[in-house]
Amino acid sequence: MVALLILGGLLLIVVGLVWLLMLAFGTSLLWGFGSLLPPVTLAYVLYHWRNARKAVVLGAMGFIPLVVGLTMLAAQDPERLQAILSLRWLGEEQKVASELDIRLKGELNGQRFSPLQAELVDGILSLREGQDFYARRELIIRIGNQPEGALRLDVLPQDPGPQPEIEISWLLPEQELPEARRIPRGYTLHLDLQPVAPNRLAGDFHLVLPPRFATTLSGHLELYTDHLRYRDDQVDTTYDSRDTLAYVIRDYLQRRFATRDVVLAALPTFSLPARELEFEVEARVGGQVQRLPLQLVKSDLRGWSVQRDSFPPLPPPVAAPEVPREASQQAPSVAEQSTRPTDRREGFSLQHLLGNPGQYQELGMRVYTVHGTTAEGRFAGLDGEGRIQIRRNLGGAGAASFSLPVDEIERVELLEP
């Protein structure tokens, strides 16, 4: 209805202008060619109102349905009206290129389906077409457990037992919410996907749903297996996702405590995109649970990072030397004969302290800083910013506490086993 009003009004206006131009040529060739310019057209209407009034009235009548149609469109869909008035529809449609090698041919709900986004995360395979919050068309296959390595799956309509559930959805231009259909069985599916480093699967894809769903898709498919993105074989920390933040936090904890033995718990709820986030994380570091408040910031150059992160990178892992077979067989007997307690001073260093601070809790230490000062007392753990806490009794009820940044410490000595 809205489109008919707008088109009808425009048609009346165009007919009125053409009629006015014909009347001008009928008066004289000079008025006819001059009326091709708007100022001369207005002059012709003023000087020859008796001849021009019928065409002017017809064109003016076209503005009535045009204004009514635009008013109704503004009330129903203001974004579409803004797009029309801004003349964005005159520009060429920009095609968004996909980072994945997706060469699928087919249709979804009877419409051509060309997905640009594909992923298999937490056992859910999804193919999306469109960049908006609601996909223009989307196919979801709930496979179940996330596979490790290659994924091969063949399903026929007559196969018994539970099968992966398939869901299709589409969003029409006049709809605010997409329509969806679920298909638990009765379809044909073939998947043969092989791992592609660092976080992709690629291979053959073939799907045929029952005829009433008008959905078939076949060809080559490549998809992501997590929400990390890579650039030059390195994790792209500018990409907004929970997996990106988990990677940044895990790397920070590994360098802060000088150990790769870091198991990060589930992150709290937060919203993306953002430029700054602050929350408390929980992780098991070297077998001990750590709860730390962290503030993450995002820059256009570095991407996401932990604020005040000045810890050096970890050294590359060193391969363990091969132990002769005879020595390895004799080692248990030697260990059983030894009853002497382990002296933790042997091989002690700042890296050992940061890697397992709980092992040295309340032990006597002497810390030498790069400025030449010395702090001696008992180790009281690490604070929220990773600084070493040393507590020293002054006699009676008095005590002194030292908080030393890691980057200002030159050497640490353990004073007792």
N, C-alpha and C positions, 0 to 999 in steps of 0.2 A: 504494500500500500504506500509506504513512504517513498519507495523508488519510483512508483508510478506518478505520484504527485510532483516529484522533482523533475522527472523526465518530461511530463506533460507541460509543466511551466516553461522549461527550457525550449520545448518545441514551439510553443506559442510565441515566445520572444523571438526565436529565429525566423519564424514565418512572418511576423510583423516587420522585422528588419528587411527581409527580402522584398516584401511588398512595398515598403517605403522606398527601397532602391529602384524598383521598377517604375514607381510613380515619378521619381526624379528623372530617370532616363526618358520617360514619356513627356516630361516638360521640356527638356532640352538635353543635348549631349553634354553641355558644359555643367549643368546641374547634376547630371548622372555620374560623370567621372568625379566631380567634386564631392558628391555624397559618399564616396568611398572613404573619405576622411571624416571623423566624428565632428569636428567643429563646423564643417560645411553642411553636414547632415542636420545639425541643430539649426543652422541658418535657413536651410531649405524648409524645415518644419515651421519656422516663424514666418517666413515670407509667403509660403504656400500652404497655409493651415487648412484651407478648404479641401485641397487635394490630399494632404498627408494625414488628416485627423483619423480616418478609418484605420490606417496601418498603425498609427501610434496607439490608438485605443486597443487594438488586438494585441500588440506587444505588451502594453501595460497590464492587460488581463493575465498574461502569463506569469507576472510576478506574484499573483495571489496564490496559486498552487505551489509555486517555488518556495515562497516564504513559509507556507504551512508545512510543506514537506521537510524543510531544513529545521524548523522548530520541533517537529516530532522526532527527527533523527537526533537532535541535540538532547532530547529527554530520554531517548532509548539507548543510544550508543554515542556518547560525546567523543570518545576516542576516534571513532570512525569519521565523525564530522571534522575533527581537527585534522585528521590525515587528508581528507578531501580538500579542505581550505588551504592547507600548507602545500598542496600540489606534490606530495610525496609519491602519489600514484603515477606521476609523469616520469619518474626516474626508473632506470633499469633495475630489475630485481637482483639483489646481491645474493649470490649463491655462496653459502658457507661451506668451506672445504673441511672434510673430515681428516683427522690425524690417523685414522684407521683405514686399512685396506678392506673396504666393504664393497663387494660386487654381487649384490643380490637383485633378483628380478622377481616381481610378483605384485600382489595386491592384498590389501587389508580392507575388509568390509566393502569389496567391490571397487575400491579406489587404489590408484597406484601407490605403492609403499616403497620409499627410498630412505631407509634409516641412515643417519649420520653418527649416531651415538650407540655404542654397544658395550655391555659389561656383564661380567659374571661375578657377583659379590654376594657372599653369605648364601650361596646355593641358589640365587635368583638370577636368571639370564634375562636381560631386558634389551630391547631394540627400540630406539626412540627416533621420531621424525619431528623436528621443530625445536626451537631454542627457548620457548616460553616455559613458565612454571608447569602448565599442563601441556603435555605433548600433543601435537596435532594428530598423530597416530602412534600407537605404542603396542608392542608385543612383549608379553612376559611369560617365561617358562620357569615354574618353581621346581627345580631339579631335586632339592633336598640338601644333603650334605655337600659342602664345598669340596670338589675333587682336588686331589694332589696330582699334578702332572697332566697327562693327556686325558681327554674326555671323549668317550665313545658311547653313544646311546642310540638304540634302534627300537622304535615303538610302532606296532601295527594296530589297526582298529580292532582286531579280534583278540588281542593279547589280554589274558586274564590278570586279575590282581590290580592293586593301585598303580597308577601311572602318574608322571609329572603333570601337574595342573597347568593349563594354558589360559592366559587371559589376554583379550584384545580390547583396546579402547580407542575411541576417536572423538575428535572435537570438531563440530560443524561451526561455520562462521557465525550463525545466529544463536549459538548456545554459549552459556557461561560455564557449564560443567560438562566434562566428557561423559559419553556413554560407554559402558563396559559389558563384556560378556565373558563368562568362564566356561571352559570346556575341559571336564575332567578325564574324558576318554573318547574313543571313536575317531581318532586322528592318526595320521602317519607322520613320523618324525625320524629323521636321521641326522646325527651329529657325529662328526669325526674331527676333533680339534686337537692340535698338537701344541706344546708349549713353545713360545717365542720369547726370548729374553728381552727385557727383564721381567715384565709382568703382563704378558699377553698370551692368548690362545688364538690359533688360526687354523682354518680347515674348511671342510665341506659342511653345508647346512641345507636341509631339505625339510619342508613342512607343508602338509596338506590338511586343512581342517574340513569337517563335514560341509556339504554343498551350501547349506543354509547360511553359513557364515561368510561365504565368498572370500576366502583367504587362502592364498598359496604363496610360498616364498622358497626360492632355491638359488644356490650359487655359492660363492666364496665369502666366508665371514671371518673377521678379525675383531677381537674384543679384549677389554681390560679385565684383569682379575682382581684389582683393588683400586683404591682411589688415589694412588700415587701417579705422578707424571714425571717424566725424565727429560732432561736436556743435556746433550753431550755426555750421555752415560752417567749423569749425576741426577739425584732427586731434585726436581724443580720446586724449591721452597716458596715460590710465588703463587703456586696453585692453592686455592682455598679448599681444603677438605680436612676431615678428622684424621685421616691417615697421614697427611702432611704434617699436622701439628704433633701427632704421636711420634713420627720420625724425628722431628726437631727436638722434642723433649727427651726422647731416648738417647739421642746423640749427646745432648747437653749433660745428662746424668752420667753417661759413660765417661765423658771427659772430666766431669767434676769430681767423681769418685775414683777415677783412674782404673776402671775395670769394665770389661765387656759383659759381666754378669749382671745385667739389668733386665728385669721383667716389669713392664709397665702395666698398671691396672687400667681399667676402663676410665676414660676421661669424663669429667662432668659435662653436663649439658651446656652448650653455648650456641650462638647464632653466627652464621657466616653469610655474606662477607663482612669483614670487620678490619679495623686497622690496629686495634689493641684489645687484648684479652687478659684477664687476671682471674686465676682460680688456684685451688690446691690440688696437687697431684699425689698419687700414692704409687710407690714402686718397691719392688724387692731388689735390693742392691747387695750383692755378695751374700745372699741368704737372709738379710735383715730388712725389715719393713721400714721405709722412709716416707714421711709425709712432709712435703715442701710446698710453700706458697710460691708460685711463679707468675711472672708478668711477661707476656709475649707481645711483641710489636712486629709490625709488618712495614717494610720499606720497599719502594719500587725496585731498588737495585739488588738488595740481599734477600728479599722475601721475608719469611717468618723467622724470628730468632728470639732467644730468651734475653731479656734486658740484663745488662751488666754481666754478659757472658765473656769472660777473659781467660778461660781455661784452655790450655794448649791441646792440640790433637793427640790422640793415643798413638803410641808407637805401633808399627805393624806387628802382627802376631808372629812369634818365633816358633818354628817347628820344634817339637820335643825331640831330643836326641834319642837314637835307637839304643835300647838297653840290651846287652848280650843275654842270651837265653839262660845261661848258667847263673848270671848275676840276678836276673829276675826271679829265678827259682829259689835263690838263697836269701833274697830280701825279706820274705816273711819271717824266716827263722831268726834273722838278725833283729828284726823289729820286736819279735816276741821276747828275745833275751834282754832287750834294753828296757830298763825300768826307770831310767833317769828322765825327769820332766823336761819338756821342750823349752829351750831358752829362746824367747821371742825376740831377744836382742840380735840374734844372728840373722843377717840379711835384712834388718829393719831399715826402712827408708820412708820418705815422705809419701811416695806413691803407695806403699803398703798401708800406711796410716789412712790415706784417703779412700783406698779400696775397701777396707774393712775396719771402720772406726770402732765398732762395738768390741772388737777383740782386745783393744788397748784402753778401754774405759777405766779411769781412776788409776792408771799407772803413771809413775813418775817420768817426766820428760824434760828435756832441755832444748829450747828452740832458738836458733841463731837466725837473725834477719839480715837482709842485704844491706841495712843501714849500720850494721855492727853492734846492735843491741842484742841482749840475751834475756829470755824469759824461762824461768824454771818453776815447775809445779806439777800438779796432777792433771792429766788429760780429762776434760769435761765434755768432749764431743764436738760436733760441728753445729753452728747456728744455721738459721734459715738461708743465709747468703753464702754458705760454704766456708766460713772463716773458722779457724781452729781456736777452741776455747781452752785456756790454761788457768787453773785455779791454784792459788798458793795460800796456805795458812800462815797468818802473821802472829799467832800466839793468842791464847784466850779465845774469844769469839770472833776475832777479826780475820778477814780473808781478803785477798786481792785477786781480781779476775782480769785475764789478758785475752783480747780478741784480735787475732792475727790473720790478715788476708793471706791466702795461699801464694799469691804472686810476689809477696814481700818476704817469703821465707826462703832462706838459703839452705839450711840443713836442720834435721831433727835427730836428737839422740834419745834412745830409750834407756832409762836409768835402772830398771829392774827387770828380771826375767818374766 
